[in-house]
């Protein structure tokens, strides 16, 4: 009998999921395509190279908490963004039956796994270090998303979770979990209560709109190109002998989208930029070129930045992914120290005064 999915290596997990993904391809008429791993984490995504030369990204949703209604909302918003804005986002591809997703049965899971096929986005992931131009472009894209979200109507049968809780739609595991010591749990609960107090204030002030809620360098691509004419969504233009040199930002992975105040999206991205004050300022400046920055206090904003750390701790301690399990103890320990610093000083930092560096990319 095969080992449970959570007990095998990451390599074995990917092999099993690749076999499942291959069974989904005929839904899109892709019988002779090849699959190459792009990412194995909360979900698993493969590059699909079709026999006719076309390329796609195929995502297998392995998380049990995402409902069919949430997936319907995600693909509907992406389809609307593709059609109604100049943003570069992946377009969901319809199956031969006209659906925007398929389902595969997994022997490793107690639920059917949704599979979505997206158009391919060229470029490299933005990563953890952003230039001022890149950060500015992210701010512009985020504000454009928020402008669209304010006027977009969620279709019938689709929905997003309300992110009024710091932990979004996840159960609270911070007070009692096998991965946490009693001392760690006590600190995390204290930080959670403080972060929730300030987030409640921001939610009460409104507005609450659909958010991407995961705009970090792993969900952004940056592509340099030369064109003869400029289009929206391009930055860093310069003249070349062959035309106009441009840099194009693409936004993807809307799987964590939900309802929240615009400031929450900014705080989530700021979490990953700490402590690069120049990049964070450039992101906010880019946002302000499209729409006014959200009116929140420094205390409220810092609480939402710290809240991102709390959400991630609450999530990673329960992840079955082998690589995530391996880094969890170090990440929890580092997070406790950072959150203690925030409680003591009011400022959330990832690199603490003693020079401690962030654990992994979280």
C-alpha positions in Angstrom: 0.0 0.0 0.0 1.5 3.4 -1.0 2.6 5.8 1.8 0.2 8.6 2.6 0.8 11.8 0.5 2.0 13.8 3.5 4.6 11.2 4.4 6.4 10.9 1.1 9.2 13.2 -0.3 8.4 16.3 -2.3 9.7 14.4 -5.4 7.2 11.6 -4.9 4.4 14.1 -4.3 5.2 15.9 -7.6 5.4 12.6 -9.5 1.9 11.5 -8.2 0.4 15.0 -9.0 2.0 15.0 -12.5 0.2 11.7 -13.2 -3.0 13.2 -12.1 -2.5 16.4 -14.1 -1.9 14.3 -17.2 -5.3 12.7 -16.8 -6.9 16.2 -16.9 -5.4 17.3 -20.1 -7.9 15.6 -22.5 -10.6 17.9 -21.0 -8.8 20.7 -23.0 -8.0 18.4 -26.0 -4.3 18.2 -25.0 -3.5 14.5 -25.4 0.1 14.7 -26.5 1.4 17.5 -24.3 4.4 17.5 -22.0 4.4 18.6 -18.4 7.2 20.3 -16.5 7.0 21.3 -12.9 6.9 25.1 -12.2 5.9 25.2 -8.5 5.1 22.7 -5.8 3.7 24.4 -2.6 0.2 25.2 -1.5 -0.9 24.1 -4.9 1.1 22.5 -7.7 1.6 24.1 -11.1 3.0 22.6 -14.3 4.1 24.1 -17.6 2.2 22.5 -20.4 3.8 22.3 -23.9 1.2 21.3 -26.4 2.1 19.3 -29.6 1.2 22.4 -31.7 3.7 24.6 -29.9 1.3 26.4 -27.6 2.2 26.8 -24.0 0.0 26.9 -20.9 0.2 26.8 -17.1 -1.9 24.0 -15.4 -2.6 24.3 -11.7 -3.7 21.4 -9.5 -5.5 22.7 -6.4 -4.5 20.4 -3.6 -5.9 22.5 -0.7 -9.1 21.2 0.8 -10.4 24.6 2.0 -11.1 26.1 -1.4 -14.7 25.7 -2.4 -16.1 25.4 -5.9 -17.7 28.8 -5.4 -14.3 30.4 -4.7 -12.7 28.8 -7.8 -15.6 30.1 -9.8 -15.0 33.6 -8.5 -11.3 33.4 -9.2 -11.6 32.4 -12.8 -14.5 34.8 -13.4 -12.4 37.8 -12.1 -9.4 36.8 -14.2 -11.6 36.5 -17.3 -13.0 39.9 -16.6 -9.6 41.5 -15.9 -8.3 40.0 -19.2 -11.2 41.5 -21.1 -11.7 44.8 -19.4 -8.2 46.1 -18.3 -4.7 46.4 -19.7 -3.3 44.3 -16.9 -1.3 41.3 -17.9 -3.0 38.3 -16.2 -3.4 34.6 -17.1 -6.6 34.0 -19.0 -8.5 30.8 -17.9 -8.9 28.4 -20.8 -12.3 26.8 -21.3 -12.5 23.0 -21.6 -14.1 21.4 -24.6 -17.3 21.4 -22.7 -17.1 25.1 -22.0 -16.1 24.9 -18.4 -13.3 27.0 -16.8 -12.0 24.1 -14.8 -11.9 20.3 -14.6 -11.8 17.8 -11.8 -9.6 14.8 -11.2 -10.0 12.0 -8.6 -6.9 11.5 -6.4 -6.1 8.3 -4.5 -4.0 10.5 -2.2 -6.8 12.9 -1.2 -10.3 12.6 0.3 -11.7 15.1 -2.2 -11.7 15.6 -5.9 -8.9 18.0 -7.0 -9.9 21.0 -9.2 -7.6 21.6 -12.2 -7.4 24.9 -14.1 -5.6 25.7 -17.4 -4.3 29.2 -17.9 -2.7 31.1 -20.8 1.1 31.3 -20.5 2.8 34.4 -19.1 6.4 35.1 -20.4 9.0 36.6 -18.1 10.9 35.8 -14.9 9.4 35.8 -11.4 10.0 39.1 -9.8 11.5 37.4 -6.7 12.4 39.0 -3.4 14.5 42.0 -4.5 12.6 44.7 -6.4 14.0 47.8 -8.1 12.3 51.1 -7.7 10.7 50.7 -11.2 9.5 47.3 -10.4 8.0 48.3 -7.1 6.3 51.3 -8.7 4.8 49.0 -11.4 3.5 46.7 -8.7 1.8 49.6 -7.0 0.2 50.7 -10.3 -1.0 47.2 -11.0 -2.5 46.8 -7.5 -4.4 50.1 -7.7 -5.7 49.0 -11.2 -6.9 45.8 -9.6 -8.7 47.7 -6.9 -10.3 50.1 -9.4 -11.7 47.2 -11.4 -12.8 45.3 -8.2 -14.9 48.3 -7.1 -17.0 48.2 -10.3 -16.9 44.4 -11.0 -19.9 42.2 -10.1 -19.3 38.7 -8.8 -21.4 36.3 -11.0 -24.1 34.1 -9.6 -22.8 30.9 -8.1 -19.4 32.4 -7.3 -18.0 33.9 -4.1 -14.9 34.9 -2.1 -14.3 34.6 1.6 -14.4 37.6 3.8 -11.0 38.4 5.2 -12.2 40.2 8.3 -10.2 37.7 10.4 -6.4 38.1 10.4 -6.3 34.4 9.6 -8.7 34.9 6.6 -10.9 31.8 6.2 -8.5 29.4 8.0 -9.2 27.8 11.5 -7.2 29.3 14.3 -4.4 26.9 15.2 -2.2 29.3 17.1 -3.3 28.5 20.6 -2.8 24.7 20.5 -0.8 22.9 17.9 1.8 20.1 18.0 4.3 22.3 16.0 4.2 25.1 18.7 5.6 25.2 22.2 3.4 26.7 25.0 5.6 29.8 25.0 5.3 30.2 21.2 1.6 29.8 21.3 1.2 32.4 24.1 3.2 35.0 22.1 1.3 34.2 18.9 -2.1 34.5 20.6 -1.1 37.9 22.1 0.0 39.1 18.7 -3.1 37.8 17.0 -5.4 39.6 19.5 -3.6 42.9 18.9 -3.5 42.6 15.1 -7.2 41.6 15.0 -8.1 44.8 17.0 -6.5 47.1 14.5 -7.7 45.1 11.5 -11.3 45.3 12.8 -10.9 49.1 12.8 -9.9 49.1 9.2 -12.7 46.8 8.1 -15.3 48.9 9.9 -14.1 52.0 8.1 -14.4 50.3 4.7 -14.6 49.9 1.8 -14.3 46.2 1.4 -13.6 44.9 -2.1 -12.2 41.9 -3.9 -8.4 41.7 -3.3 -5.6 39.6 -4.8 -4.3 39.2 -1.2 -1.0 37.5 -2.2 0.9 40.1 -4.3 4.5 39.0 -3.7 7.4 38.4 -6.0 6.5 34.7 -6.5 3.2 35.8 -8.1 4.6 38.5 -10.3 6.5 38.2 -13.6 8.8 40.8 -15.2 9.5 40.7 -18.9 11.7 43.0 -21.0 10.7 43.5 -24.6 11.2 45.8 -27.6 8.1 47.1 -29.4 7.3 49.7 -32.0 4.5 51.2 -30.0 3.8 51.5 -26.3 0.8 50.0 -24.4 -0.7 50.2 -21.0 1.0 48.0 -18.4 4.5 48.8 -19.5 7.1 50.7 -17.6 10.8 51.7 -17.9 10.6 52.7 -21.6 13.7 53.7 -23.5 14.6 54.3 -27.1 16.5 51.6 -29.0 17.5 51.1 -32.6 14.7 48.6 -33.0 11.9 50.5 -31.3 10.8 51.1 -27.7 12.3 49.0 -24.9 9.7 48.2 -22.4 9.3 46.2 -19.2 6.0 44.4 -18.6 4.7 43.3 -15.3 2.3 40.3 -15.1 0.2 39.4 -12.1 -0.9 35.8 -11.5 -2.1 33.3 -8.9 -5.4 34.7 -7.7 -6.1 31.5 -5.7 -6.0 33.5 -2.4 -8.4 36.3 -3.5 -10.9 37.5 -1.0 -12.9 40.4 0.3 -11.0 43.0 2.3 -10.0 46.7 2.5 -7.5 48.0 -0.1 -4.9 48.7 2.6 -4.7 45.0 3.3 -3.3 44.3 -0.1 -0.7 47.0 0.4 0.2 45.6 3.8 0.6 42.0 2.4 3.0 43.2 -0.2 4.8 45.4 2.3 5.4 42.3 4.5 7.6 40.8 1.7 9.5 44.1 1.2 10.5 44.7 4.8 13.0 46.1 5.3 13.6 47.7 1.9 12.1 51.1 2.6 12.9 52.4 -0.9 10.9 49.6 -2.6 8.0 49.9 -0.2 7.8 53.7 -0.8 8.0 53.2 -4.6 5.2 50.7 -4.5 3.0 53.1 -2.6 4.0 55.9 -4.9 3.0 53.8 -7.9 -0.4 53.1 -6.3 -1.0 56.8 -5.7 -0.6 57.5 -9.4 -3.8 55.6 -10.0 -5.9 56.1 -6.9 -5.4 57.7 -3.4 -3.6 55.6 -0.9 -6.0 54.1 1.7 -6.5 56.2 4.8 -5.1 54.1 7.6 -2.9 54.9 10.6 0.6 53.7 11.0 -0.6 51.4 13.9 -3.3 49.9 11.7 -0.9 49.3 8.7 1.8 47.8 10.9 -0.8 45.5 12.5 -1.8 44.2 9.0 1.8 43.7 8.0 2.3 41.6 11.2 -1.0 39.9 10.5 0.5 38.4 7.3 3.2 36.7 9.4 0.5 35.3 11.8 -1.5 34.0 8.8 1.5 32.3 7.4 2.5 30.6 10.7 -1.1 29.4 11.1 -1.0 27.9 7.6 2.4 26.4 7.4 2.2 24.4 10.6 -0.6 22.3 9.0 0.9 21.9 5.5 1.4 18.4 4.1 4.0 19.6 1.6 7.4 17.9 2.4 9.5 21.0 1.8 7.3 23.2 3.9 7.3 20.7 6.8 11.1 20.8 6.7 11.4 24.6 7.2 8.5 25.0 9.6 10.4 24.9 12.9 12.9 27.6 11.8 10.1 29.7 10.4 8.0 29.5 13.5 11.0 30.5 15.7 11.9 33.5 13.5 8.3 34.6 13.3 7.9 34.6 17.1 10.9 36.8 17.4 9.7 39.2 14.8 6.2 39.4 16.3 7.7 40.0 19.7 9.6 42.9 18.2 6.4 44.3 16.7 4.6 44.1 20.1 7.4 45.8 21.8 8.1 48.6 19.3 5.0 49.0 17.1 7.1 48.4 13.9 7.2 45.0 12.2 10.6 44.0 10.8 11.8 40.9 9.1 15.5 41.6 9.7 15.9 42.2 13.4 18.6 44.4 15.0 20.8 41.4 15.7 21.0 40.8 11.9 18.6 37.8 11.7 17.6 37.2 8.1 14.1 36.0 6.9 13.5 32.2 6.9 13.0 31.0 3.4 10.8 33.1 1.1 7.9 33.4 3.6 
